[in-house]
Structure formats: C-alpha cells, structure tokens
C-alpha cells in the first residue's frame, strides 16, 4: 500500500479526528488512525470505542490498501512540514510505514487494520436533517451547563428531545440549567429523548459552521447517534440513563421581573468577580426600584461594589449566585435585553431574551 497526498490535503482531516483519539488508551491500536485507500478515495477513522469520526478525501494517488499508524505522530509530522510539501507513505511488510516529504524521511510503526475496532452502525429508528446553523445553535446555547465527571452519569451529557416539529436541547450540572429549542417544519417525529455524552458534544461542535445553511443528516436509535455532513461522519454511543424532568425544576411562580442590558451586566459582574472568593465565586445582587447593586468579597476582607440602572419596580430582594454561572449563561445569550425572573433569595432565578423565551437559563442561588 502507498499513498501520495499533499500536506494541505492531509492535515485538515487529521485535525478533525485527533481530538477523539485516546491519549491514554487501554488498547494501543486506539492511539492509531485507520487509513484506507480505495479507488483514489482515502478514508481516515479515529475512535475511542465510545465515539468514532470518519472523514474522506477524494483524488488521492497511490495503491489501494489499509493500515493503522499513530494518529498523534502522523499529525505532528504533517503539521511540521512546509506548506507545499508532498507526502508519500509506503507500508512495508514488517509492520512499518515509510513516510517521506522532500528530504524529510520518517519510519513509523503500524498495526493491522483488521484489528481496528469500529462502532457498529445498527439500524436507525429516526432520521432527519438540520442545517449546521441549527445544530450549532442547539449545542452552543446549552453545552456549557453539562456536568463534568458527575457520579450522576446522565448529567455528563446533553439531552436532545424531539417532540413533533420541536427539537430541544437541555443541559444541567445540578446547579444550573440551560434549555433551548428550535422548530423544524415537517419533522413530525414522536417523542425521542437521547443523552449525547459530553465528549461527543464537544467534538461535534468543532466541525460545525455556526453560520452555514448546509445540511447535516442526523440518525438516532436507542444506543447511538450519527451525524453526517459531506465527507464527514460522526458516530457516538448515547448515555444509557434517564435525564431529570427539567420542566419540574423550572419555577413557574417567579413574580419579580427585571429588564437588564446584557452587555452592561456582564461588565459589572466582570469587575465584581475580581474580588470574589476564588473557590466559591459568589456575588450578591440586590434589586430595588430601577437599580441593581452587585457586591462581592473574599477571605482577605477585600470588597467590591457596583451598580447599574434596570427596569424594575417592586419589593427589594437580595440574592447570591456563582458569578461564573451567571457570566457563562449571559455570554451564551445573544439578546440586547434580558428578562431576569426572581421570587425570593432561596428560589432559583431564570433569565431569557426579553422578546423570546425559546432559550432559557436557570441558576440556583447560593448563600454568601
């Protein structure tokens, strides 16, 4: 087997799969990329047994065959070569690959392609299309609220819920929750709930173009999700668990609504965060007639106070929050004015764009 390809052509597909390849793999072959040349079409596959990325490149010269080689080493070699480099890879009989580009020569160890583990593409139960823009919206508006290595394993991912023509994405780590939804004309699917693992969500986000109307094909069954766009295919196992009933978590009796300029609130919180406790990151918000006061302090007896004008009339309320949770949610919201909903110091707050509640964020209060 031999492959003749330019550095420019090879580097991009390698960059797409390198994130899924295990750094500390239990099986040595999982550190490799599968290379298969068939009729001038090169297929590259990376996998960690939970997630698999396949990308394809056309018009590649060489002789058909397949092998596996270290993904990280091949990627690092490719990146280090001059932009105009032409790469020649030749697989020899003694489990070695000879790679040359100009006067640069490398010898890499290979492992048999027949031993490379692939995720089985079982029968899909639901299939539908979204634009890259729509899928990117569902992920970016909520994914930052996913848990990390929580013992409640079902929180270490993002819920995709399909009801009729509506697709919702929901993420929570038990302290905050993010929810958004889009409408897709003609979707008409029965209720589907799938929990996509955290790593898969992050990898999917890397190849999506948030401004593109190009279609992605999504396939689902009880245990897997597949996303395909052009020459790129992504398959991941789903988390086997029951996601919390997010509707019950969102309080329905919030009777205090504050209209706030989002950018100005981010600026005020950024200043207050400088002197917040490095561990707990707490800030207090005191809301009174047309005014929000923000305060923070730390164990060194340092204090910060700031305030801004808002639209509100009603009883005064003081409530504490983790400033990081507030900032991340505010930055994910793209509205100029937000509607902050409050009840009392012990009840979670919600906020959303003042002119739409399709995207909603919930944050639990904290004692300061």
N, C-alpha and C positions, 0 to 999 in steps of 0.2 A: 504494500500500500504506500502511495506517496501523494502528498497534497502540495499544490503550488498556489499561493494566495498572497495578496498584498497585506502589509501591516494594517493599513487603514480598514480593510475589509474584515480582518480577523479580530481586531481589538474591540469593536463595538459588541458583537455577540458574546465575547468572553466577559466583558464588563457586565452584561446582563445576568449571567449565570453565576458569577463569582460569589455573590452575596449568599446564595443558597448552599454553596459547598461548605461542608463542615470543616471547621478549623481543628477541632479536637474530635476526630471521627473514631467511632468504635471499630469500623471496618476500613482498612487502608484504602480500598477502592473508592470510598465515598469522598476522598480528597481529590479524586480524579475527575476529569471531564471526558465524557464519551464523545469521540469523533467518528462520524460515519460518512464516507463519501460514496454517493450512489448516483451515477449518471450526471456528473458535474454539479451535484447538489450536496453541499456539506451540511450535516446536521450535528449540532452540539447540544449535549444534555448534561445538566448538573442536578444532583439530588442529595437529600439528607434523609431519605426514607419517609419523611413526612411531606416534603414539598419537592416538586420536580419542575424544572424550567427547560424547555426545548426551544431552540432558535435555529433558523435555517438560512443558509446563504447560497444563492444561485451563481452559476457561471464560474465554478471553481475548477481549476485544472488538476490533473493527476490521474491516478489509477484507483479504482473502487476498492473499498475495504473498510475496516473499522478497528478501533483500538481505544484505549483509555490512557491518559497521561495526567500528571499533576496539574490541576487547574491553576493553582496559585503560581507555580513556577512558569507555566506557559504564558500566563497573563503578564507576569513581571518581565519576562523576556520580551514579549511583544511590545509592552509599553516602553522599554528601554531602547528599542531600535529606532533608527531615523524614520521620519515621516514617510519617505518614499521607498522604504525597504520592501523587497520581495522575499517572501519566506518560502522555503522548501522544507517539507517534513517527510522523512522516509522512515518507515517502520521496518526494522530488520528482524531476522528470525529469532534472535536471542533476547527477546523482550526489551529491546532498546529502540528508541527513536533518535534519529539524527536530524537536527534542525540547523539550517544554515540560512544566513541572510548576508549577502555580500561577503566580507571577510570574517564575519562572526559565525562561530560554529559551536553547537551545544549537543550533548548526548544526554537524553532523558530516559528514565526507566518507564516502561509501560506495563500494564496489567491487561489480561484478556478481556475483550469486550463482552464475551459471553457470560462473564461473571458479574457484569454491572447490573445492580438491582433497579428495576423500573417499577413505577406505580402502575397497577393495572387499571386500564380505562374500562370500568364496568359500565353497565347500561345506565344511561342518563334518564332521569324522570322529568326534569324540566329544562327547557331550552328557551332562551330569549336573547335579544340584542339590546345593548345600550350604547350610547356614544361614550368615547373616552372622557369627555367633559362630565357626563352624568355620573359615571362610575367614580371618577376622581372626586367629585363633589360629595358623594356618599361616604367616601373613606376619609378625606381630609377634614371634614366638618366634625367627625366623631372619634377618629382613631386615637387621638392624644389622650382620651379618657380610658383607654384599655388598661387593665391591671398588668403588672409585671411579676411573674412567678408567684402569684397568689395561690394559697392552698385550695381556694375555691377555683379550681382549674377552668371552669366555664366562664370566669371573668377575664381570663387571659386571651381574649379574642374579641371579635366584633360580631354582633348579631345582624344578619341580613334577614329581613322579614318581608315577604311578599303577600299582599292581600289585594286581590283583584287587579286594578291598574296602579296600585301604590307599592313602591319599594321603600322600606325604611331601613336605616342603619342606626344601631344603638350600641353604645359602649359605656361601661361603668367600672370603676375600681372599688366601689363601696363607699367612697367619699364624695364622688361627683358623678354626673351622668350627662351624656351628650346624645341627642337624638335629632335626626334629620330625615326628610322624606322627599321623594320626587314622584311625579305622575308620569306614566308611560302609556300613551294611548294604545288600546288594543291588546294590552298584556293579558288581562283576564285570567290569571292563574289562581288556583285555590291556595289556601293559606300554606305558606312554606316558611320554616324557620331554620336557619343554618348559622352555626357559630364558626367563623373563619379564624384560625389561630393568628396570634399577634405577628409572628414572623412572616406568615403569608401575606397579611395585610400590608406590612412594610415593604415587602418585595414587589407586590402588585403596584404599589404607589410609585415605584421607581421608574416604571416603563410607561405610565400613563401621561398623556399630554392634557393638562387641565383645560386647554383652550381648543382642543380638537373635536370635531364632529365625526371623526372616523369611528366606525362601529367596532365594538368588541362583542364576541359571542360568549355568552355565559351558560354553562351547563351545570346542573346540580343533581345529586341523588342523596341518599341518606348519609353517606360517608365521605363524599368527595365534592370538590368544586373545580371546574375547569374554566379558564378564561383564555380566549384565543383572539389574536389580532394580527392579521397578516402572517408573517413568518414566525410569530412568537406564540408559544403555548405554555400556559402555566397551570399546573395541577397541584392541588393540596388536599390532604386529609382534613376533614372537619373535626371540631371538638365534639365528642360524644357526651352531651350533658344537656341540662335544662336551664336556659337563661332565665334570670329573675323576671317576674312580672313588672316591667318597668312602669306601666301605667299606674300601678298602685303606689309607686314611690313618689310620683309627681303630685304635690299637694294641689288640691282643687279650690282651696278656700283662701288664697292669698288676696288680702283686701287692701294692700298698700302698693300702689304702682308709681314708680319713679321713672321719668323720662330723662335719660342721660346721654350726653355726647360721648360716643365711644372712645374717640381718639384722646379727648381731654382726660377721661377717666383712666385710660392706660398710662398717660403721662403722670398723673397724680399718684397712681399706685406704684409706678416705677420709682418715683422719688421716695415714697414711704417704705418701699421694700428694702432700701439700702440699710436702714437701721432696724429691720425686723430680726427676730430671733433666727439664727442660721438653721436651727433644727426644725422649729415648728412653723416658721414663716407666717406668723399671724399678723393681721392688720384688722383694725376695727373701723367700721363705717357707722357714722351717726347721721341719720337722715332726719331733717326737720324741714320747715316750710322753705321750699325752693333752695335748699342748701344740703350738701353732703360734706361732712368732715371726715377726713381719713387720718388715722393715727397709728403709730407703731412704736415699739420699744424693744430693748434687748437686755440680757443679763448685766451688761456693763452700765446700766442706768442711762443709756442714751435714748433720746426720744425724737420722733418726727411727727409733725402736724401739718396738714394741708387741707385745703377745701376748694370746692367748686360749686358753681350755680347749677341747679337742676330744675325740672318742672315737677313739683310735688306740693300738695297741701294735705295736711292730716297730722295725726299724732306722731310725736318724735319716737324714734326707735334706734337703738344701738345694737350692732351685731358684728361678730368676728368671723373672719374667713382666712383660709390659707391663701396668701396672695398669689402663689404660683398657679393655683387652680383658677383663680379669677382671671389672671393675665392670659393664660393659655386659651381659655374659652373666649375672652374678648377678642384676641387676635384672630381666632378662627371665624368670628362673626364678621360679616362684610357690610353691615349697615352703619349709616352715619349716626343714627339714634337708636338706643336700645331701651327696652321696657323691662325694668327690674321689678320683680314681684316679691313682696315680703309679707310676713304675718307677725312673727314675734322673734325674739333672739334665739329661740330653740327650734325653729322650723326652717327647713331648707329654703333657700331662695331660688328663683328661676329668672332667667332673662332670655330675651329673644329680640329680633329686629322689631322696631316699633310698628312696622307696616306688614309684618308677616310672622306667623308662629310655626312655619314649616321646619325651622331649625330652632331647637330649644336646648338650653343648658341648665342644669340643676347642680347646686353646690351646697353641701351640708355645712352648717355653722360650726364654729369651734369656740371653746372657752378661752379667754385671754387673761 
